[in-house]
Amino acid sequence: MSYAVNSVDAAMAEALRHLSQVSTYFRDRQNNPDIANEIGRLSTMIVMKFSEGVVNTSCHERQAPLAGNWARVVGALPESSTQAQAQAQTQGLAHYISQISLAPSSLSRQSLNSDEEIECHDVASVGLPVNLPLVPCQSEAKAGVIRIHGKIARDQHTQYITTRIHEGALLEIRVEADDRTRVTFQLASAALEFMKSNHEMVKLLGYGRFGHGYHVELAEIVDWNDDLRRMNQPIRERRRLSFARKRLFAEGMTPEKWKHDVRSVAGPGAIDFLWVFNSGNATAVFNSTSIARRVLEAFETWKNARTVYSGVSVTYSSDPCEKELALVRESRANMGRGYVRRTIR
């Protein structure tokens, strides 16, 4: 039996609401904070595992948007902990959503994964609750921007954020101040979906995706600029690049040399992470698509100017925030494989 994403989301939210009630019972009625805290800890683990499980759900399992759905998405966002915060957020959302065209976009459809294109069709809401929030999944000419408030260690800034986002591809992660970060989603619907999930987690557990001490706000909904249009077909630009060639890391080229060259082009603090899979494949993820483009262009030039990069293929690949990336490193022959699941979520 299969479930639509929104249907299983609703079921999980309901389960967590019941767990929250149980935790409150032990804390307030039984005066047993240890049991209450343990239930809260286990609830957090359930949320993380659930997020891992739904990350690769296809667009076919999502309900397609209809006229007026933007307002329904915003209306479905849980209220903040105080009435003042809720009123301010509602007013802000209303302002940005009023700028959104509800007509279908004429742009080419958006591929969700690097290895396959999933065509999105309108589907009926058979079997789904009538009050279920609808999450748009088709191409649209609007991007969503969120702002994260809270200090993050500079040496792990980007990874701390990107490992906790799985709703869709990102244009950029920009540090505005020591305690403030701006994240731009390619699709406004992805930003709204993230906000909905984060607010629900705050409501249930007392903190959101980024943990205690962090606050997330929907900063704005903006029109696509040229960089955002390049993320659509046929270019499908992404923050992530894949490097491939038979014996790429041989005959004068080492993983350390490759990483040095990538860093020299990207610049300081511009890399999410670098990973070497085997002797012929590696990947690099950056803070923005524009940095990835700069690195790609440099390697395209080096293919003709540097023998060590002759014949190397450099292409855009799915953002780990839209499709989970399993980091598998192949060691020497017959010595097995090292496997790392990057996702924290």
N, C-alpha and C positions, 0 to 999 in steps of 0.2 A: 504494500500500500504506500502511495506517495503523497506528500503534503506540499501544498504551495508554501513558498517562503513566508508570506504574511500569516498563513494559518499556523505554521509551527512556531513563528515568533509569538503569536498571541497565546499559544499553549504554554510556551516557556515563561512568558510574562505572568500568566495566571499561576503557574507552579511557584514562581519566585514570590509572588504576592502571598501565597499560602505559607511559604517558608518564613517570610517576614513576620507574619502573624504568629507563627509558632515561636519564633525567636522573641518577639515582644511578650508573649505569654510567660515564657520562662524568666525573662528579665523583670517584668512588672508584677506578675501574679505569684510566681514561685520564688522570687528573689534569688535567682540562680544565674548570675551573669556569666559564669563559666560555660554552662550549657548554651546560653544564648549566643555567646561569642563564637563557640565552636560551630553552631548552626550557621552563623554569618560567614565564617571562614569557608565552610563547605559550600555555601551558596555561591561564593565568589568563584570557587573551582568549577562549579556547574556552569556559571556564565562563561568562563574561559573556554571550557570544552565545547559548549554549545556554539560559541563564535567560530571555533576551528571547524566545526562540522558543517556550518552553512556557508563558509567562505566561497566555495566553488559552485554554489547553486546557479544554474543557468537562468538566462532572462526568460525562458519559456515558463519557469515556475513562478515568475512574478506577475502580478496583475497589471495589465497595461493601463496607461492613463486615459481618462476621459475628460471632457470639458469641465473645468472647475476643480480638478483634482489638486492643484497646487494649494488652494485654500484648505482642502481637506487634509493634506499632509501637514500643513502648519497647525491646523486645528487639533491634530492628533498628538502634537508634542505635549508631554506631561508638563504640568505647571511647576514653577520653581518653588523653593521651600517657603518663601514669603510672598505675601500678596503684592508688595511693591515690586519685587523682582518679576513676578508673573506679569503684572500690568506693563512694566517697561518692555519686557521681552515681546509681549503680544503686540504692542504698538510698533516696535521696531520691525518685527516680522511682517506686519500688515503693510508697512511702508515699502519694504523691499518686494514683497510678493505682488503689490499693486503694479509694479513695473514689469512684471513677467507676462509675456504673450502666452495665452493659453492655446493658441493655434499650433498644430503639429509643425515641426521644423521641416524645411525642404532639403536640409543637408542629408548627405549619404548616411546610412545607418552606421551605428558604432559597433565595432567588433569588441566583444568582451574579453576574449583571450587571444594570445599571440598565435596560437596554433590552429584556431578555428574561428569562424565567424558564425554567430548565432543570430538568425533573423528573428526579429521580434514581431509577433502578430498580436492584434487585439484579441483578448480572450474574455469569455463570459465569467461572471463571478459565481459560477455554480459551486456550491459547497462551502462558500466563504461567508462569514458573518457580514451582514449588511453594513455594520458600522466599522468595518475593518479599514484602517488607513491604507490608501493606495500609494504605491511608490513607483513613480515614472521610471521606465528603463529604456526608452527610445532616445535617439539623438535629439539634442536640443541646443539652442544657441545661447545658453546661459551657464555661467560658472558660479560656484558657491565658495565663499570665503569664510573660514572660521578663525577665531583668535583664541589662543591658549594662554592663560595667565598662570604663572608659576615658574619658579626657577628650575632649570635643568642643567646638569653638568655639561660644560661646553664640549668636552671630548666625546660625549655620547648623545649630543642634543638631537640630531636628526633621527638616529636609530630609536631613541626613546619614544619619539612621536610616531614614526612610520610603522613600528611593530605593533602599534595599538589601533591602526586604521586598516579596515578591509572593505570599505564600502565602494571604492572606486579609484581611478587613476588621479594622480596629483600633478598639477602644473609646477608647483614649487612649494618649498618649505623655507620661509624667510624669518630670520631672527630680527625682531624689531627692537628689542631691549633685552637685558639680562633676564627679565621675568615675563617677557611677552613674545609670542611666536605667531606668525601669520601663515596659515595653510590654505592653499587654493586648490579646490577640487575642479576637475575638468567639467563635471556636470553638477548643476545646482541640486538635482535630485539626490545625488550621492551625499552632498553636504547636509541636506535636510535629513536624510536617513541616518547619518552619523549623529546628528544632534538629537534626533528622536531616541536613538539607542542610548546615548550618553545620559540624557535626562531621565530616562527610565531607570538606568543603573543608579543614578544619584538618588532617585526617589526610593528605590528598594534597599540600597546598601549604604547610602550616605556619602558615596563618592563615585566619580565617573571613571571613564576609560583610563585616565592618566593617574588615578590614585588620589590619595588624600593631599590636600594643599593645592589642588589645581582647579581652575574654573574655566569653562569653555563657553564662548558666545558665538552666535551667528553674526559675523561682521557685516556682510553685504552679499547681495546677488548682483552679478555684473554681466554685461554683454561679452561675448567672445571677442577677443582681439586676435591678431594674426598668430600669436603663439598658441592660443587655444584652438584655433582652426586647424593648425598643423597637427593637432592631436587626433583629429578626425581622419577618416579615410580620404584619399588613398595613402597619405604619408604615415599616419598613425604614430606620430612622434611620442616618445615616452622618456621618463627619467632614466630608464635602464637600457644599457647596450649589451649585446652579446658578441663575443669575439670567437671566431672559429677558423681553424686551418689545421690540416694534418701536420702533426709535429710542430705546433705553434711554439711550444716551449722546448726547443731543441736547437742545436746548431747556433749557439751564440745568444739565444733569448731565454731568459729565466723568468719565473713568476715575479721575482723582486724587481727585475728590470722593467717588466711590463707595468707593474704597479707604480714604479717611479715615473714612467712616461705618462701614465694616465693622470697622476697627481700634478705633474708639471703643467699640463694643459688645463686641468680643471681648476687649479688654484687652491689655496688653503681653505679648509672648512667647507669645501663644496661637495664632498663625497659622503654618501650614505654608507655604502660598504663595497668592497671588492672581493671577488671569490674566484678561485681557480678550481674547475671541476676535474680536469685531467690534462694530459699533455697537449690536447688540441682545442680545449674549450674553456672559456672564462667569461665572467660577467661583471659589469660595473654599474652601480646605481648612484645617482647624483641627487643633489638638492633641488634641481630644476631641469626641465626639458631643454632649456636654452644652453645649459652647461653640457648636457649630453650631446646636443647638436654640435657644439664647439669641439668636443672630443672626437666625435664621429668624423667631422670634416678634417681634423688634424691627421687622423689615422688614414683617411682616404688619400691624403697627400703623401703620407709616409709610405704607403704601399708602393709608390713609384720612386721614392727618394731614399728609402732605407731597405736594404736587403732583408733584414730580419723580419720585416713586416710585409714582404712581397707575397701577394696572394691571400692575405688575411681578409676574412669576411667580417664586416662590422655592421650590425643591424639593430634596429629598435626592437625591444621585447617588452612583454607585459610588465606593468608596474606591479611590484609585490603587494601594493595596497589594493589592487583589483583582482589579482590572481596569486594565490599562495605559492611561494617559491621554495621548493624543497632543495636544500643545499647538500648535494651529494658529491663527495670528493673520492675519486678512484685513486687508490694507491698502486703500488707496484703489482705486477701480474700475480694472480693467485694469492694475494694478501688481503683480499676483502675490500670493503668500501667504508669510508667514513660518512656517516649520515648526520646531518644537523637540520632540524626544523627551526627555521628562523622565527616563526610566528610566536608572538606573545599574546596579542589580541586580548 
